[in-house]
Amino acid sequence: MQKQESNNGMQTKVLSNDPEIRAHIYQQIMEFQPYITSKTLIEIIAHDQELDQEEETTAGPLPERVLIRLTEGESKLEAEGAGETIFIAISEAKRALLRELIRIQDEVVSSTDRHRIINSILSNQQSH
């Protein structure tokens, strides 16, 4: 049920044709914009609940699980999220992946660069 398409220069693989789920996915992946390029492939992969039916317990149904994977060239970064609904699972996966992207960025960007960026932003705000 996956479909590959291009949106705002991003390549995405969408897990559903449901308009509500698609809208939620696009809303969530927009937060990756500062960390990716137009060549980054974003995949949203839903775990097939039918494969886990025998694992379901008396405690209730298993949570929805979603994996978000960013791929560019040979580099790959992914995070999984789980929740009662597909929407919660997507949001959790996005949050986990953003935490990792921010951690990587913090390691790469030195404190001097960070101060330069902050000063640049503040200078531009004051000139408006």
Contact map, one row per residue, 1 for C-alpha under 8 A:
11100000000000111000000000000000000000000000000000000000000000000000000000000000000000000000000000000000000000000000000000000000
11110000000011110000000000000000000000000000000000000000000000000000000000000000000000000000000000000000000000000000000000000000
11111000000011110000000000000000000000000000000000000000000000000000000000000000000000000000000000000000000000000000000000000000
01111100001111000000000000000000000000000000000000000000000000000000000000000000000000000000000000000000000000000000000000000000
00111110001111000000000000000000000000000000000000000000000000000000000000000000000000000000000000000000000000000000000000000000
00011111111100000000000000000000000000000000000000000000000000000000000000000000000000000000000000000000000000000000000000000000
00001111111100000000000000000000000000000000000000000000000000000000000000000000000000000000000000000000000000000000000000000000
00000111110000000000000000000000000000000000000000000000000000000000000000000000000000000000000000000000000000000000000000000000
00000111111000000000000000000000000001100000000000000000000000000000000000000000000000000000000000000000000000000000000000000000
00000111111100000000000000000000000011111100000000000000000000000000000000000000000000000000000000000000000000000000000000000000
00011110111110000000000000000000000001111100000000000000000000000000000000000000000000000000000000000000000000000000000000000000
00011110011111000000000000000000000000001111000000000000000000000000000000000000000000000000000000000000000000000000000000000000
01111000001111100000000000000000000000001111000000000000000000000000000000000000000000000000000000000000000000000000000000000000
01111000000111111000010010000000000000000011100000000000000000000000000000000000000000000000000000000000000000000000000000000000
11100000000011111000000000000000000000000001110000000000000000000000000000000000000000000000000000000000000000000000000000000000
11100000000001111100110000000000000000000000000000000000000000000000000000000000000000000000000000000000000000000000000000000000
10000000000001111110110000000000000000000000000000000000000000000000000000000000000000000000000000000000000000000000000000000000
00000000000000011111110000000000000000000000000000000000000000000000000000000000000000000000000000000000000000000000000000000000
00000000000000001111111000000000000000000000000000000000000000000000000000000000000000000000000000000000000000000000000000000000
00000000000000000111111100000000000000000000000000000000000000000000000000000000000000000000000000000000000000000000000000000000
00000000000000011111111110000000000000000000000000000000000000000000000000000000000001100000000000000000000000000000000000000000
00000000000001011111111111000000000000000000000000000000000000000000000000000000000000000000000000000000000000000000000000000000
00000000000000000011111111100000000000000000000000000000000000000000000000000000000000000000000000000000000000000000000000000000
00000000000000000001111111110000000000000000000000000000000000000000000000000000000000100000000000000000000000000000000000000000
00000000000001000000111111111000000000000000000000000000000000000000000000000000000000000100000000000000000000000000000000000000
00000000000000000000011111111100000000000000000000000000000000000000000000000000000000000000000000000000000000000000000000000000
00000000000000000000001111111110000000000000000000000000000000000000000000000000000000000000000000000000000000000000000000000000
00000000000000000000000111111110000000000000000000000000000000000000000000000000000000000110010000000000000000000000000000000000
00000000000000000000000011111111100000000000000000000000000000000000000000000000000000000000010000000000000000000000000000000000
00000000000000000000000001111111100000000000000000000000000000000000000000000000000000000000000000000000000000000000000000000000
00000000000000000000000000111111110000000000000000000000000000000000000000000000000000000000000000000000000000000000000000000000
00000000000000000000000000001111111100000000000000000000000000000000000000000000000000000000000001000000000000000000000000000000
00000000000000000000000000001111111110000000000000000000000000000000000000000000000000000000000000000000000000000000000000000000
00000000000000000000000000000011111100000000000000000000000000000000000000000000000000000000000000000000000000000000000000000000
00000000000000000000000000000001111110000000000000000000000000000000000000000000000000000000000000001000000000000000000000000000
00000000000000000000000000000001111111110000000000000000000000000000000000000000000000000000000000000000000000000000000000000000
00000000010000000000000000000000101111110000000000000000000000000000000000000000000000000000000000000000000000000000000000000000
00000000111000000000000000000000000111110000000000000000000000000000000000000000000000000000000000000000000000000000000000000000
00000000111000000000000000000000000111111000000000000000000000000000000100000000000000000000000000000000000000000000000000000000
00000000011000000000000000000000000111111100000000000000000000000000011100000000000000000000000000000000000000000000000000000000
00000000011110000000000000000000000000111110000000000000000000000000111100000000000000000000000000000000000000000000000000000000
00000000011110000000000000000000000000011111000000000000000000000001111000000000000000000000000000000000000000000000000000000000
00000000000111000000000000000000000000001111100000000000000000000011110000000000000000000000000000000000000000000000000000000000
00000000000111100000000000000000000000000111110000000000000000000111100000000000000000000000000000000000000000000000000000000000
00000000000001100000000000000000000000000011111000000000000000000111100000000000000000000000000000000000000000000000000000000000
00000000000000100000000000000000000000000001111100000000000000011110000000000000000000000000000000000000000000000000000000000000
00000000000000000000000000000000000000000000111110000000000000011110000000000000000000000000000000000000000000000000000000000000
00000000000000000000000000000000000000000000011111110000000000000000000000000000000000000000000000000000000000000000000000000000
00000000000000000000000000000000000000000000001111111000000001010000000000000000000000000000000000000000000000000000000000000000
00000000000000000000000000000000000000000000000111111000000000000000000000000000000000000000000000000000000000000000000000000000
00000000000000000000000000000000000000000000000111111100000000000000000000000000000000000000000000000000000000000000000000000000
00000000000000000000000000000000000000000000000111111111000001000000000000000000000000000000000000000000000000000000000000000000
00000000000000000000000000000000000000000000000011111111000000000000000000000000000000000000000000000000000000000000000000000000
00000000000000000000000000000000000000000000000000111111000000000000000000000000000000000000000000000000000000000000000000000000
00000000000000000000000000000000000000000000000000011111100000000000000000000000000000000000000000000000000000000000000000000000
00000000000000000000000000000000000000000000000000011111111111000000000000000000000000000000000000000000000000000000000000000000
00000000000000000000000000000000000000000000000000000011111111000000000000000000000000000000000000000000000000000000000000000000
00000000000000000000000000000000000000000000000000000001111100000000000000000000000000000000000000000000000000000000000000000000
00000000000000000000000000000000000000000000000000000001111110000000000000000000000000000000000000000000000000000000000000000000
00000000000000000000000000000000000000000000000000000001111111000000000000000000000000000000000000000000000000000000000000000000
00000000000000000000000000000000000000000000000000000001101111100000000000000000000000000000000000000000000000000000000000000000
00000000000000000000000000000000000000000000000010010001100111110000000000000000000000000000000000000000000000000000000000000000
00000000000000000000000000000000000000000000000000000000000011111000000000000000011110000000000000000000000000000000000000000000
00000000000000000000000000000000000000000000011010000000000001111100000000000000011111001000000000000000000000000000000000000000
00000000000000000000000000000000000000000000011000000000000000111110000000000001111001001100000000000000000000000000000000000000
00000000000000000000000000000000000000000001111000000000000000011111000000000001110001001100100000000000000000000000000000000000
00000000000000000000000000000000000000000011111000000000000000001111100000000111100000000100100000000000000000000000000000000000
00000000000000000000000000000000000000000111100000000000000000000111110000000111000000000100110010000000000000000000000000000000
00000000000000000000000000000000000000001111100000000000000000000011111000011110000000000000000000000000000000000000000000000000
00000000000000000000000000000000000000011110000000000000000000000001111100011100000000000000000000000000000000000000000000000000
00000000000000000000000000000000000000011100000000000000000000000000111111111000000000000000000000000000000000000000000000000000
00000000000000000000000000000000000000111000000000000000000000000000011111110000000000000000000000000000000000000000000000000000
00000000000000000000000000000000000000000000000000000000000000000000001111100000000000000000000000000000000000000000000000000000
00000000000000000000000000000000000000000000000000000000000000000000001111110000000000000000000000000000000000000000000000000000
00000000000000000000000000000000000000000000000000000000000000000000001111111000000000000000000000000000000000000000000000000000
00000000000000000000000000000000000000000000000000000000000000000000111101111100000000000000000000000000000000000000000000000000
00000000000000000000000000000000000000000000000000000000000000000000111000111110000000000000000010000000000000000000000000000000
00000000000000000000000000000000000000000000000000000000000000000011110000011111000000000000000010000000000000000000000000000000
00000000000000000000000000000000000000000000000000000000000000000011100000001111100000000000110110000000000000000000000000000000
00000000000000000000000000000000000000000000000000000000000000001111000000000111110000001001100100000000000000000000000000000000
00000000000000000000000000000000000000000000000000000000000000001110000000000011111000011111110100000000000000000000000000000000
00000000000000000000000000000000000000000000000000000000000000111100000000000001111100011101100000000000000000000000000000000000
00000000000000000000000000000000000000000000000000000000000000111000000000000000111111111001000000000000000000000000000000000000
00000000000000000000000000000000000000000000000000000000000000110000000000000000011111011000000000000000000000000000000000000000
00000000000000000000000000000000000000000000000000000000000000110000000000000000001111111000000000000000000000000000000000000000
00000000000000000000100000000000000000000000000000000000000000011100000000000000001111111100000000000000000000000000000000000000
00000000000000000000100100000000000000000000000000000000000000000000000000000000001011111110000000000000000000000000000000000000
00000000000000000000000000000000000000000000000000000000000000000000000000000000111111111111000000000000000000000000000000000000
00000000000000000000000000000000000000000000000000000000000000011100000000000001111111111111100000000000000000000000000000000000
00000000000000000000000010010000000000000000000000000000000000001111000000000000110001111111110000000000000000000000000000000000
00000000000000000000000000010000000000000000000000000000000000000000000000000000100000111111111000000000000000000000000000000000
00000000000000000000000000000000000000000000000000000000000000000000000000000001111000011111111100000000000000000000000000000000
00000000000000000000000000000000000000000000000000000000000000000111000000000011110000001111111110000000000000000000000000000000
00000000000000000000000000011000000000000000000000000000000000000001000000000010100000000111111111000000000000000000000000000000
00000000000000000000000000000000000000000000000000000000000000000000000000000000000000000011111111100000000000000000000000000000
00000000000000000000000000000000000000000000000000000000000000000000000000000011100000000001111111110000000000000000000000000000
00000000000000000000000000000000000000000000000000000000000000000001000000001110000000000000111111111000000000000000000000000000
00000000000000000000000000000001000000000000000000000000000000000000000000000000000000000000011111111100000000000000000000000000
00000000000000000000000000000000000000000000000000000000000000000000000000000000000000000000001111111110000000000000000000000000
00000000000000000000000000000000000000000000000000000000000000000000000000000000000000000000000111111111000000000000000000000000
00000000000000000000000000000000001000000000000000000000000000000000000000000000000000000000000011111111100000000000000000000000
00000000000000000000000000000000000000000000000000000000000000000000000000000000000000000000000001111111110000000000000000000000
00000000000000000000000000000000000000000000000000000000000000000000000000000000000000000000000000111111111000000000000000000000
00000000000000000000000000000000000000000000000000000000000000000000000000000000000000000000000000011111111100000000000000000000
00000000000000000000000000000000000000000000000000000000000000000000000000000000000000000000000000001111111110000000000000000000
00000000000000000000000000000000000000000000000000000000000000000000000000000000000000000000000000000111111111000000000000000000
00000000000000000000000000000000000000000000000000000000000000000000000000000000000000000000000000000011111111000000000000000000
00000000000000000000000000000000000000000000000000000000000000000000000000000000000000000000000000000001111111000000000000000000
00000000000000000000000000000000000000000000000000000000000000000000000000000000000000000000000000000000111111101100000000000000
00000000000000000000000000000000000000000000000000000000000000000000000000000000000000000000000000000000011111111100000000000000
00000000000000000000000000000000000000000000000000000000000000000000000000000000000000000000000000000000000011111110000000000000
00000000000000000000000000000000000000000000000000000000000000000000000000000000000000000000000000000000000001111111000000000000
00000000000000000000000000000000000000000000000000000000000000000000000000000000000000000000000000000000000011111111100000000000
00000000000000000000000000000000000000000000000000000000000000000000000000000000000000000000000000000000000011111111110000000000
00000000000000000000000000000000000000000000000000000000000000000000000000000000000000000000000000000000000000111111111000000000
00000000000000000000000000000000000000000000000000000000000000000000000000000000000000000000000000000000000000011111111100000000
00000000000000000000000000000000000000000000000000000000000000000000000000000000000000000000000000000000000000001111111110000000
00000000000000000000000000000000000000000000000000000000000000000000000000000000000000000000000000000000000000000111111111000000
00000000000000000000000000000000000000000000000000000000000000000000000000000000000000000000000000000000000000000011111111100000
00000000000000000000000000000000000000000000000000000000000000000000000000000000000000000000000000000000000000000001111111110000
00000000000000000000000000000000000000000000000000000000000000000000000000000000000000000000000000000000000000000000111111111000
00000000000000000000000000000000000000000000000000000000000000000000000000000000000000000000000000000000000000000000011111111100
00000000000000000000000000000000000000000000000000000000000000000000000000000000000000000000000000000000000000000000001111111110
00000000000000000000000000000000000000000000000000000000000000000000000000000000000000000000000000000000000000000000000111111111
00000000000000000000000000000000000000000000000000000000000000000000000000000000000000000000000000000000000000000000000011111111
00000000000000000000000000000000000000000000000000000000000000000000000000000000000000000000000000000000000000000000000001111111
00000000000000000000000000000000000000000000000000000000000000000000000000000000000000000000000000000000000000000000000000111111
00000000000000000000000000000000000000000000000000000000000000000000000000000000000000000000000000000000000000000000000000011111
